[in-house]
């Protein structure tokens, strides 16, 4: 599963640094960094805090990490994810 890419995509769409994401979610910046560098797999609590803080549906996160191992190519997945997250983030602007 691609937790590192999913979190980087989410940060990119919301325009957040690791430090800003940590402040917004209450998660440790060092843990965020280790997840993004694939040194650590996020716990369920980490994922729950991330999704709740940014109001991201679980299904979208599962899609981003390819939890169901769909047959969508990585490039198509990235395009879809960015578009979906943009839609979600615009409802708060």
Number of C-alpha atoms within 10 A of each C-alpha: 13 16 22 21 17 21 22 18 17 22 15 13 17 15 11 15 13 20 14 13 22 18 13 14 17 13 18 15 17 12 17 22 18 15 20 20 13 14 11 14 17 17 9 9 10 16 16 14 15 21 17 12 13 15 11 17 12 13 9 16 20 16 18 25 17 18 13 10 10 9 9 12 8 11 9 11 17 16 10 16 20 17 13 14 19 14 11 16 15 9 7 6 5
